[in-house]
Amino acid sequence: MRTFTVHLRPGTAPVLVPEAFSWAAVLFGPLWLFAHRAWIAGVLVLCAETGMVAVPDPALRGVLALALLWLLGLCGQDLRRWSLARRGFIHSDVVAAESGDGALARLLDHRPDLQQEAVA
């Protein structure tokens, strides 16, 4: 079972964010954040990656790059939640399910009032 946090904003479909390590964030870095509309976090990660060019020692630069990517994998979903909160979404619930679709189905069973927004 995986755990998902539910974020709601009136007039929009619910957004479910998994509570898990994100391999996609590790592989795609700031592009993954941009795809999830986490613009500020994506720009900050991009600036950090760009700033690493100034590190003179290649070994240290490699360690810093790996550390940044690992940290992004650990905190990427939290950055998505922060970005959703900045856009006016309210953290409203936690759902446990095998997949994102299962979590959405459980949410709609529990909260039928969200049915109309989930379809939109």
MIZABA-920868 format. One line per field, with one value per atom (N, C-alpha, C, O): residue number from 0; y, z, x. Coordinates in nm, 2 decimals, m for minus. Each point is the difference from the previous one (the first is absolute). Layout:
num = c(NUM ...)
py = c(Y ...)
pz = c(Z ...)
px = c(X ...)
***
This chain:
num = c(0 0 0 0 1 1 1 1 2 2 2 2 3 3 3 3 4 4 4 4 5 5 5 5 6 6 6 6 7 7 7 7 8 8 8 8 9 9 9 9 10 10 10 10 11 11 11 11 12 12 12 12 13 13 13 13 14 14 14 14 15 15 15 15 16 16 16 16 17 17 17 17 18 18 18 18 19 19 19 19 20 20 20 20 21 21 21 21 22 22 22 22 23 23 23 23 24 24 24 24 25 25 25 25 26 26 26 26 27 27 27 27 28 28 28 28 29 29 29 29 30 30 30 30 31 31 31 31 32 32 32 32 33 33 33 33 34 34 34 34 35 35 35 35 36 36 36 36 37 37 37 37 38 38 38 38 39 39 39 39 40 40 40 40 41 41 41 41 42 42 42 42 43 43 43 43 44 44 44 44 45 45 45 45 46 46 46 46 47 47 47 47 48 48 48 48 49 49 49 49 50 50 50 50 51 51 51 51 52 52 52 52 53 53 53 53 54 54 54 54 55 55 55 55 56 56 56 56 57 57 57 57 58 58 58 58 59 59 59 59 60 60 60 60 61 61 61 61 62 62 62 62 63 63 63 63 64 64 64 64 65 65 65 65 66 66 66 66 67 67 67 67 68 68 68 68 69 69 69 69 70 70 70 70 71 71 71 71 72 72 72 72 73 73 73 73 74 74 74 74 75 75 75 75 76 76 76 76 77 77 77 77 78 78 78 78 79 79 79 79 80 80 80 80 81 81 81 81 82 82 82 82 83 83 83 83 84 84 84 84 85 85 85 85 86 86 86 86 87 87 87 87 88 88 88 88 89 89 89 89 90 90 90 90 91 91 91 91 92 92 92 92 93 93 93 93 94 94 94 94 95 95 95 95 96 96 96 96 97 97 97 97 98 98 98 98 99 99 99 99 100 100 100 100 101 101 101 101 102 102 102 102 103 103 103 103 104 104 104 104 105 105 105 105 106 106 106 106 107 107 107 107 108 108 108 108 109 109 109 109 110 110 110 110 111 111 111 111 112 112 112 112 113 113 113 113 114 114 114 114 115 115 115 115 116 116 116 116 117 117 117 117 118 118 118 118 119 119 119 119)
py = c(m0.12 0.12 0.12 0.01 0.09 0.13 0.10 m0.01 0.12 0.11 0.12 0.03 0.03 0.12 0.11 m0.02 0.14 0.12 0.06 0.00 0.05 0.06 0.15 0.05 0.02 0.14 0.05 m0.04 0.13 0.05 0.15 0.07 m0.03 0.14 0.01 m0.08 0.17 0.00 0.02 0.08 m0.16 0.02 m0.08 0.00 m0.07 m0.08 m0.15 m0.03 m0.05 m0.14 m0.02 0.07 m0.17 m0.03 m0.04 m0.07 0.11 m0.04 m0.10 0.04 m0.15 m0.10 m0.01 m0.01 0.03 0.00 m0.12 m0.01 m0.08 m0.12 0.04 0.10 m0.17 0.02 m0.11 m0.10 0.13 m0.09 0.07 0.11 m0.19 0.04 0.02 m0.09 0.19 0.02 m0.03 0.09 m0.20 m0.03 0.09 0.04 0.00 0.09 0.14 0.06 m0.02 0.13 m0.02 0.10 m0.21 m0.03 0.00 0.06 m0.12 m0.02 0.13 0.03 0.05 0.12 0.13 0.10 m0.10 0.12 0.11 m0.02 0.14 0.11 m0.01 0.06 m0.14 m0.02 m0.07 0.03 m0.12 m0.07 0.10 m0.01 0.10 0.10 0.09 0.04 0.00 0.09 m0.07 0.06 m0.19 m0.08 0.00 m0.02 0.03 0.00 0.14 0.02 0.08 0.14 0.06 0.09 m0.15 0.05 0.09 m0.04 0.15 0.09 0.06 m0.01 0.05 0.06 m0.10 0.02 m0.14 m0.10 m0.05 m0.02 0.01 m0.04 0.10 m0.04 0.17 0.10 0.00 0.01 m0.03 m0.01 m0.12 0.01 m0.12 m0.12 0.02 m0.04 0.10 0.03 0.10 m0.02 0.12 0.09 m0.07 0.02 m0.12 m0.07 m0.09 m0.01 m0.05 m0.08 0.08 m0.04 0.16 0.09 0.05 0.02 0.01 0.05 m0.10 0.04 m0.17 m0.10 0.00 m0.05 0.12 0.01 0.08 m0.02 0.11 0.08 m0.08 0.05 m0.17 m0.08 m0.05 m0.07 0.11 m0.03 m0.15 m0.05 m0.02 m0.14 m0.09 0.00 m0.08 m0.08 m0.11 m0.03 m0.02 m0.11 0.06 m0.06 0.18 0.06 0.05 m0.02 0.06 0.04 m0.12 0.01 m0.13 m0.12 m0.04 m0.04 0.05 m0.04 0.10 m0.04 0.17 0.10 m0.03 0.01 m0.04 m0.03 m0.12 0.00 m0.11 m0.12 0.03 m0.05 0.13 0.04 0.08 m0.02 0.11 0.08 m0.09 0.02 m0.11 m0.09 m0.09 m0.02 m0.03 m0.09 0.08 m0.05 0.17 0.09 0.03 0.01 0.01 0.03 m0.12 0.01 m0.13 m0.12 m0.02 m0.04 0.08 m0.01 0.11 m0.03 0.15 0.11 0.05 0.10 m0.17 0.05 0.01 0.10 m0.20 0.00 0.11 0.06 m0.03 0.10 0.14 0.09 m0.08 0.13 0.01 0.11 m0.22 0.01 0.05 0.08 m0.14 0.04 0.15 0.07 m0.02 0.14 0.09 0.10 m0.15 0.08 0.00 0.10 m0.22 0.00 0.09 0.07 m0.06 0.09 0.14 0.09 m0.05 0.13 0.04 0.12 m0.22 0.02 0.00 0.00 m0.02 0.01 m0.14 0.00 m0.11 m0.13 m0.02 0.04 m0.10 m0.03 m0.15 m0.09 0.05 m0.14 m0.04 0.04 m0.14 m0.03 m0.14 m0.03 m0.06 m0.14 m0.08 0.04 m0.17 m0.09 m0.13 m0.05 m0.01 m0.12 m0.11 0.03 m0.15 m0.12 m0.09 m0.03 0.00 m0.09 m0.05 0.04 m0.14 m0.06 0.09 m0.01 0.10 0.08 0.14 0.02 0.07 0.13 m0.01 0.07 m0.15 m0.02 m0.06 0.04 m0.14 m0.06 0.11 0.00 0.08 0.11 0.09 0.05 m0.01 0.09 m0.06 0.06 m0.19 m0.07 m0.01 0.02 m0.04 m0.01 0.14 0.02 0.09 0.13 0.04 0.05 m0.09 0.03 m0.08 0.05 m0.17 m0.08 0.07 0.00 0.05 0.07 0.14 0.04 0.03 0.13 0.02 0.05 m0.10 0.01 0.14 0.02 0.08 0.14 0.04 0.11 m0.18 0.03 m0.06 0.03 m0.11 m0.07 0.09 m0.03 0.14 0.10 0.06 0.01 0.03 0.06 m0.10 0.03 m0.16 m0.10 m0.03 m0.04 0.05 m0.03 0.12 m0.03 0.15 0.12 0.00 0.09)
pz = c(0.00 0.00 0.00 0.07 m0.15 m0.01 0.06 0.01 0.04 0.07 m0.10 m0.05 0.04 m0.09 0.09 0.07 m0.09 0.06 m0.11 m0.12 0.17 m0.09 0.02 0.11 m0.22 0.00 m0.09 m0.11 0.17 m0.06 m0.02 0.09 m0.20 m0.02 m0.07 m0.09 0.13 m0.06 m0.15 m0.05 m0.02 m0.14 m0.08 m0.12 0.19 m0.07 0.05 0.10 m0.18 0.03 0.12 0.02 0.07 0.11 m0.05 m0.11 0.18 m0.04 0.11 0.12 m0.16 0.09 m0.02 m0.11 0.22 0.00 0.08 0.12 m0.17 0.07 0.11 m0.02 0.13 0.11 m0.03 0.06 m0.14 m0.04 m0.06 m0.04 0.03 m0.07 m0.15 m0.05 m0.02 m0.14 m0.08 m0.01 m0.06 m0.09 m0.12 m0.06 0.02 m0.12 0.03 m0.08 0.21 0.04 m0.01 m0.04 0.08 m0.01 m0.15 m0.03 m0.05 m0.14 m0.08 m0.09 0.12 m0.09 0.07 m0.06 0.19 0.07 m0.01 0.02 m0.05 m0.01 m0.11 0.02 m0.12 m0.10 0.06 m0.04 0.13 0.07 0.09 0.00 0.06 0.08 m0.09 0.03 m0.15 m0.09 m0.06 m0.02 0.00 m0.05 0.10 m0.03 0.16 0.11 0.04 0.11 m0.19 0.02 0.14 0.06 m0.02 0.12 m0.05 0.01 m0.06 m0.07 0.09 m0.04 0.15 0.09 0.04 m0.01 0.05 0.04 m0.12 0.02 m0.13 m0.12 m0.04 m0.03 0.04 m0.03 0.11 m0.04 0.16 0.11 m0.02 0.01 m0.05 m0.03 m0.12 0.00 m0.10 m0.12 0.03 m0.05 0.14 0.04 0.08 m0.02 0.10 0.08 m0.09 0.02 m0.12 m0.10 m0.08 m0.02 m0.02 m0.08 0.09 m0.05 0.17 0.09 0.03 0.04 m0.05 0.03 m0.11 0.03 m0.14 m0.10 0.06 m0.05 0.14 0.06 0.10 0.04 0.00 0.09 m0.08 m0.10 0.15 m0.08 0.00 m0.10 0.21 0.01 m0.06 0.04 m0.15 m0.07 0.09 m0.01 0.10 0.09 0.10 0.02 0.03 0.09 m0.08 0.06 m0.18 m0.08 m0.03 0.01 m0.03 m0.02 0.12 0.00 0.12 0.12 0.03 0.04 m0.06 0.02 m0.09 0.04 m0.17 m0.10 0.05 m0.01 0.05 0.05 0.12 0.02 0.07 0.12 m0.03 0.06 m0.15 m0.04 m0.06 0.03 m0.12 m0.06 0.10 0.00 0.09 0.11 0.09 0.03 0.00 0.08 m0.07 0.06 m0.19 m0.08 m0.01 0.01 m0.01 0.00 0.13 0.01 0.10 0.14 0.02 0.06 m0.11 0.03 m0.11 0.01 m0.13 m0.12 0.02 m0.04 0.10 0.03 0.10 m0.02 0.11 0.10 m0.07 0.03 m0.13 m0.08 m0.08 m0.02 m0.03 m0.07 0.09 m0.04 0.16 0.10 0.03 0.01 0.01 0.03 m0.12 0.02 m0.14 m0.12 m0.01 m0.03 0.06 0.00 0.10 m0.02 0.14 0.11 m0.05 0.03 m0.10 m0.05 m0.10 m0.02 m0.06 m0.10 0.06 m0.08 0.21 0.06 0.03 0.04 m0.06 0.03 0.15 0.07 m0.01 0.14 0.02 m0.07 0.16 0.03 0.08 0.11 m0.16 0.06 0.05 0.09 m0.14 0.04 m0.03 m0.07 0.12 m0.03 m0.04 0.07 m0.18 m0.05 m0.02 m0.05 0.09 m0.03 m0.10 0.01 m0.11 m0.11 m0.07 0.02 m0.11 m0.08 m0.11 m0.03 m0.02 m0.12 0.02 0.08 m0.17 0.00 m0.04 0.05 m0.15 m0.04 0.11 0.03 0.05 0.11 0.11 0.07 m0.05 0.10 m0.04 0.09 m0.21 m0.05 0.02 0.04 m0.07 0.01 0.15 0.03 0.06 0.14 0.05 0.08 m0.13 0.04 m0.05 0.08 m0.20 m0.05 0.07 0.01 0.03 0.08 0.14 0.05 0.01 0.13 m0.01 0.09 m0.20 m0.02 m0.14 m0.09 0.08 m0.12 m0.05 m0.12 0.21 m0.05 m0.09 m0.07 0.06 m0.09 m0.14 m0.08 0.07 m0.13 m0.12 m0.10 0.11 m0.11 m0.04 m0.12 0.22 m0.03 m0.06 m0.08 0.13 m0.05 m0.14 m0.07 0.02 m0.14 m0.09 m0.11 0.16 m0.08 m0.03 m0.07)
px = c(0.08 m0.08 0.09 0.10 m0.14 0.07 m0.09 m0.13 0.19 m0.08 0.00 0.11 m0.22 m0.01 m0.06 m0.10 0.15 m0.07 m0.09 0.03 m0.15 m0.10 0.00 0.00 0.01 0.00 m0.12 m0.02 m0.06 m0.12 0.00 0.05 m0.11 m0.03 m0.13 m0.03 m0.06 m0.14 0.01 0.08 m0.16 m0.01 0.11 m0.01 0.10 0.10 m0.01 m0.05 0.11 0.01 0.09 0.10 m0.12 0.09 0.14 0.01 0.09 0.14 0.04 0.00 0.05 0.05 0.15 0.05 0.03 0.14 0.05 m0.04 0.12 0.04 0.11 0.07 m0.08 0.10 0.11 0.00 0.09 0.10 0.13 m0.01 0.12 0.11 m0.03 m0.07 0.12 m0.03 0.12 0.09 m0.09 0.11 0.00 0.10 m0.23 m0.01 0.07 0.06 m0.07 0.06 0.15 0.07 m0.02 0.15 0.04 0.11 m0.18 0.04 m0.02 0.09 m0.19 m0.03 0.02 m0.01 0.04 0.03 m0.10 m0.12 0.16 m0.09 m0.11 m0.11 0.14 m0.11 m0.12 m0.11 0.13 m0.10 m0.08 m0.13 0.20 m0.07 m0.09 m0.11 0.17 m0.07 m0.13 m0.10 0.11 m0.11 m0.11 m0.12 0.15 m0.10 m0.03 m0.06 0.10 m0.03 0.06 m0.06 0.17 0.07 0.11 0.12 m0.16 0.09 0.11 0.12 m0.15 0.10 0.10 0.12 m0.16 0.09 0.08 0.12 m0.18 0.08 0.11 0.11 m0.14 0.10 0.11 0.12 m0.15 0.10 0.09 0.12 m0.18 0.09 0.08 0.12 m0.17 0.07 0.12 0.11 m0.14 0.11 0.11 0.12 m0.16 0.10 0.08 0.12 m0.18 0.07 0.10 0.11 m0.16 0.09 0.11 0.12 m0.15 0.11 0.11 0.11 m0.14 0.10 0.11 0.11 m0.13 0.10 0.12 0.12 m0.14 0.10 0.09 0.11 m0.15 0.08 0.12 m0.01 0.14 0.11 0.04 0.05 m0.08 0.04 m0.10 m0.12 0.15 m0.10 m0.06 m0.12 0.20 m0.05 m0.10 m0.11 0.14 m0.10 m0.12 m0.12 0.13 m0.11 m0.09 m0.13 0.19 m0.08 m0.08 m0.11 0.18 m0.07 m0.11 m0.11 0.13 m0.11 m0.11 m0.12 0.14 m0.10 m0.08 m0.13 0.19 m0.07 m0.08 m0.11 0.17 m0.07 m0.13 m0.10 0.11 m0.11 m0.11 m0.12 0.16 m0.10 m0.07 m0.12 0.20 m0.05 m0.10 m0.11 0.15 m0.09 m0.13 m0.10 0.11 m0.12 m0.09 m0.12 0.18 m0.08 m0.07 m0.12 0.18 m0.06 m0.10 m0.11 0.13 m0.09 m0.08 m0.07 0.08 m0.07 m0.15 m0.06 0.00 m0.15 m0.03 m0.11 0.19 m0.02 0.00 m0.08 0.17 0.01 m0.13 m0.05 0.00 m0.13 m0.11 m0.09 0.08 m0.10 0.01 m0.10 0.23 0.02 m0.05 m0.07 0.10 m0.05 m0.15 m0.06 0.00 m0.15 m0.06 m0.10 0.16 m0.05 0.02 m0.09 0.19 0.02 m0.10 m0.04 m0.01 m0.10 m0.14 m0.10 0.08 m0.13 m0.06 m0.12 0.19 m0.06 0.01 0.10 m0.20 0.00 0.02 m0.06 0.16 0.02 m0.12 m0.03 m0.05 m0.13 m0.01 m0.08 0.16 m0.02 0.13 0.09 m0.09 0.10 m0.07 m0.09 0.13 m0.06 0.11 0.11 m0.14 0.09 m0.06 m0.12 0.20 m0.05 0.13 0.11 m0.14 0.11 0.05 0.12 m0.20 0.04 m0.07 m0.09 0.13 m0.07 m0.14 m0.09 0.05 m0.14 m0.08 m0.11 0.17 m0.07 m0.02 m0.11 0.21 m0.02 m0.11 m0.07 0.07 m0.11 m0.14 m0.09 0.08 m0.12 m0.05 m0.11 0.21 m0.03 m0.04 m0.10 0.16 m0.03 m0.14 m0.08 0.04 m0.13 m0.11 m0.11 0.15 m0.10 m0.03 m0.11 0.22 m0.01 m0.06 m0.07 0.10 m0.05 m0.07 0.06 m0.18 m0.08 m0.02 m0.03 0.04 m0.01 0.11 m0.02 0.13 0.11 m0.02 0.08 m0.18 m0.02 0.00 0.06 m0.13 m0.01 0.13 0.03 0.05 0.13 0.10 0.09 m0.10 0.10 m0.02 0.09 m0.21 m0.03 0.05 0.04 m0.04 0.04 0.15 0.04)
***
